[in-house]
């Protein structure tokens, strides 16, 4: 048997021991402080068996942009269960505890094993592109880059300069997380980069007052036959011409021959901006942020809608009974309401599929075609897609 409770600071050693066993890692003492800051921000939930921590998850209080505003959410991370205690319902018990003890309208995570989280009501709410740009020749663009000054920002000024630019970008695109100074410093602008120690510390370039890029560089390695690299951590711009100016700058950095990013929005402008399509290689489109609607009416009334909507949604949620059942969703210029109803359903959803559509990533009509959503009223899926539409695809830079 096991019991679930909050994990005190005194059990940090057990958290790291469990994490190392579950993820086949070795966390040295010097590396602990690089992640302890995130654990100290989190609601730490653990499963104990005779005093030993056998399961753990961290729920980080966050605020995520949704169409028309922001909503509180929990960023779920550090999820691990001791190999001797798998398939005993420990993850389900910890999630149940989280939903009961630290309620929030939404929960988000990045999945190490995708097959796990669908059955707990999470759906893929954003996708991202892994993009490479050949920069061994001068970059030719179809759009004339904006004639704006570019300046490198010293590390000590970066948070102050970047925060308002990022907030403008966050208001334009759903899926982005609010950042305080600690998050900027430790998660975005930190020297730590777990997948490549050869990359430099972050550099920050700002284009006028409407765009920026955070990037790292790596010198050419002749013995390994790898070219010099510019790795783009994030890039935001208020217009296509400013975006073009930033990409031209990144592609012109000396002693590098490739510009790459592991995560760009699926509607990224770069493939359209380049004159030679062969210079851009979209290597992969991958499922990024997973979303869970912990409180269906709060989530649906917490965003704005692109068009009036008047539908009854039948939601199946085996984990959270308060969500289960039929909801009358109505939205117009006067506001949004979501109330219990006995009226016949227009659409039937699993809660995970409603999450996949919530930020505008996956069309409801596509879910109907796949047989995952049932359309009881012809045209209802198109009606909801029209209301769910957002000008930009949802996307998140921050991983946790």
N, C-alpha and C positions, 0 to 999 in steps of 0.2 A: 504494500500500500504506500501511497505518497500523499503529501498535503501540499497545497499551493498557498504561497504568501509572498509579501514583499521581501526583497532581498536587501539586507542592511549593508552599509559600507564595510563592515567587518568581514563580509564574505566575498570581497573582491578577489582574493586568491582562488577561491573555489570557482568563481565565474571564469577566470582565465584558464584554470586547469580544465574545466569542462569544455570551453571553447577550443582549446588546443587538441583535446581528444576528438571532438566531433568534427573539426575541420582539418585535422592532420597538420597542425601548425606547431611552432615553438615560439612562444612570446617571451622574449628576453625582458629583463627588468627595465632596460633602457627604452623598450618599445611600449611599455604599458601606458606611460603618460600620454602617448600619442592618441590613445583611444579612451583613456579613463575620463577625459573631459566629457565625452558623449554619454558615457554611462552615468556620470554624476548629474546630467541634465534629465535623465530618463526616470520613468517609473519602472523599477526593476522587479520583475515577477519571476519567481522560481518555484520549482517543484522539488520537495525534499523527501528523501527516504532515509529514515533513522538519522536525521541530522545532516546528511550529505546532499549537496545540490546535484540533482540528476537531470534537471531540465531548467532552461532559462530563456527569457526574452526580455528585451528592453523596449519600452514604449516611450518614444521621445515626443513631448508636446511640441507641436508645430502649427503653422498656419499656412494653408495652401490656397493659391489663387484658383477660383472657379469663375465661370463666365459671369461678369458683372460684379465681382467682389471677391471676398476671401472667406474661408471657413476654418475653424479649428480642426485639427486632425492629430492622429497619433502615428508617428513614424516607427514602425515595428522593425527591430533589427536585433542582431546577436542571437538569433533563434537557434537553440541547440538542445539536443537530448542525448544523454549518455547511451552508447550503443547497447548496454545491458538493459536499458529501460525503454527501447523503442517499441512501438505498436501496443502501448498500454493506455493510450488516450491522454498522454501528458501534454502534448501541444494543444489539444482541444481544451483541456482543463485550464491551461494557462491563458488561452484566449478568452474563455468564458470568464475567468477572473478579471482579465483586463477590461472586457466590455462592462462588467458589473461595477468595478471599483474605480475606473478612470474613464468614464463615458466621454465620447466625442462623436460628432456626426459622421466623421470619416476616419478610416485607417489606411495607411499606405505602407508599402514595402517593396524591396527588390528581392526577387526569388532566386535562391541558389538552386532549388529544385522546384521547377514549375508545377510538377504533378501534385505537389502537396497542397497548394493554397486554394485551388479552385473549389475543393470540397469544403473549405472553410468560408466560402462566400466572396473571395477576392477574385477580381477580374482584371485583365490587362487593360489599363486605362490610357497608356501612352506607348508609342513605339519610337525608336530612334534609329538613325543611320550612322554607320561607320563609314567615313568618307576619307579618301586620299586624293590629294591634288599634286600632280607633277609640277615641280617648280624649277626644273633645270633650264628652262627657257623663260624669257620675260612673259608674264601673264597677260594674255590678250582678253579683253572683256567686251561684251556687247553693250554694256551700259557704261557711260563715261563716269569714272569715279568722281565723287564730290570733291570740290576744291576746298577742303577743310584742313586746318592745321592738325598734324599728328604729333603727339608728345608722349614720351615715356614717363610714367608716373613713379616717383620714388616709393619704395615699400611703405614708408611711414605715412604717406599721404593716400595710399590706395583705397583704404576702406571709406574714407570721407568722400573721395572723388567718385568711386564706383557705386556707392549706395543709391543716390538718386537716379542714376542711369539704369541700374538694375530694377529699381522699383517701377520706373516707367515701363520697362520691358515686361515685368511681372503683371502689370495691369493689362498689357496687350494680349497675353497668352496664358491660358489656364494650365495648371499643373506645377507652377513655380512656387517655391517655398520662401517664406519670409526669412531674413537673415539678420541676426544681431552682430555686434562687433566680434564676439568670440567665434561665431560660425564662419564669418568671413576669414578671420585670422587662421583658424585651425582647420577648416574644411576646404576652403577655396584657395587661400594664399599661403598655405603651409608648404614648407620644404619637403614634407613627406609625400611620396608618391609610391604606393606599394608595388605597382607592376613594373617599374623601371627606375632603378636607382641612378642611371646615367643621365637622366634629364636634369636640367638646371632648375634652380628655384624659379617660381613664377615671375614673368615679366608682364607689365600692364601697359598697354598703349591705348590712348584715348583719341578719338577723332572728333575734333570740335567739341560740341556740347551735346552730341546725340548718338554716340556710339563708342564701344570699347571692345578690346579683346584681351583676355588673359591667356598667356601661352608660355610654354617651356621649350627649350631647344636642346639638341644633342648633336655633338660633333660627329663627323664621318669616321667610320671604323673600317679601315682598309682590310684588316685581317679577317673581319667578319663579313666583309662585302656589304656593309649597310651604309647608305648615304646619310648625310647630315639631315636632321629632322627638325621641323617646327611642329610641336604638338599643341593643338588648340584646346585649351580647357573650356573656355566659353567665349562666344562672340555675340554681341547684341548691337543692333543699329536701328535708328528711327526711320531710315529710308533705304531703298535699294542702292542708291548712289553712295551713301555713307558705308554701307556694307561692302560695296565694291572697293572702296578706298581701303578698307581694313584688309580685305583679302589680297589686294595688290601689295600692300605693305608686307604682309606675312610671307607672300610668295617671293619677295625681293630680298629677304634677309640673307646676308652673305654666308657662304660656306654651308649652305643647306640646299637640298635638292628635292625635298618632299615636305608637304604640309599635310598633317593628318589630324583627324578628330574621331574619337570613339563614339561620340554622341552628338548628333545634330538633329534638328527637327525633321520630320518626314517631308515637310514643305519647305525645306531649306532652299534658298535662292541660288546658292553657288552653282549647281548644275545648269541653271538657266543663264547665269551671268557670264560664264566662260564662252569665248568665241569658238574654241576647239573642244568639243565634247570629250575627246579622248584624254584630255588632261585630268578629268575628274573620274575617279573610280568609286562608285558606291559599292563597298565591299559586302555590306550586310545590312539588312533591316531587322532589328531585333526588338522583342518585347521588353519594355523598360519598366515603368512604374506600374505596380499593381495597386488596385484601389478596392476598398470595402465600404459599402454604405452601412454604417452601424445604426443609423437612425434615418430610415427612408424619408419620412416627411420633412425632417430638418434638412436633409441633403437636397431634396427637390425644391423646397421653398427658399433655400439659401443661395441659389443661383438665379440669374436672369435667363430669359428665353428669347430667341430670335424672332418668334412669331407667336400669336395666340395659340393656346393649346387647351383642349377640353377632352380628356380621355380618362377611362378607368383602366388602371393597371393592376393585374393580379400578380402579386409578388410571392414567390416561394422562397422561404428562408428557414431552413431546418435548424440553424444554429441560434437565431435570434427571433423568438416567437413574436415579439412586438412588431416586427416588420412584416410578418406573414399575413397574407390576405389581400383584399382588394382596396385600392386607393383611388379616389377621384382627384386627379391632377387638373387644376385649372389655372391658367395664367393669361393675363392681358395687361393693358396699360395701367390698370389700377393695382396690380400686384399678383402674387402667386398664392394658391391655397392647395393643400394636400390633406384630404380627410378620408376617414374610413367610410366605406359605402357597401351596400348590398346590391348595387346595380350590376348588370352583366358587364363582364370585362371586354374591353376592346383589344387588349394585348396581354399575354401571359409571359412573365419573365422568371427565370432563376435570378436571385439577387446578384450573382456574379456577372451575369450578362447585362443587367441594368447598370452595374458599375462600369463595364466595358464601354457602354454608350454614353455614360453620364457627362464626361468632359468633351465628347464629340469625336472620340477616336474611331470607334467602330459603328458604322451605320446600323440602325435597327433593321432596316430592310435587308441588309446582309445577314444579320442574325436570323431573320425569318427564312431567308433562302437556305440557310444552313440547317434549318429545323430546330434551332435552339430557342427561338421565340415563336409563340403561336399568335398569329394575327386572326382574331375572331371577327373583326370588322374590316372589310376591304378598304385599303387606303390609310388605315390607322398608323401603320409603320412609317409611311411617307409623311403623314401629318406630324408625327413625333420627331422624325429626322429634321424636318423644316424648323421646328422649334428648338432643337438641340444644336443647330448649326452655329459654328463659331468662325470668325474670319481667319484665324490661325489655328493650325493643328496643336493640340495640347502637347506639352513637352516639359521635362524637368532636367535641370543640370545636376542638382544635388543628389548624390547617392549616399546611403547610410547603411 
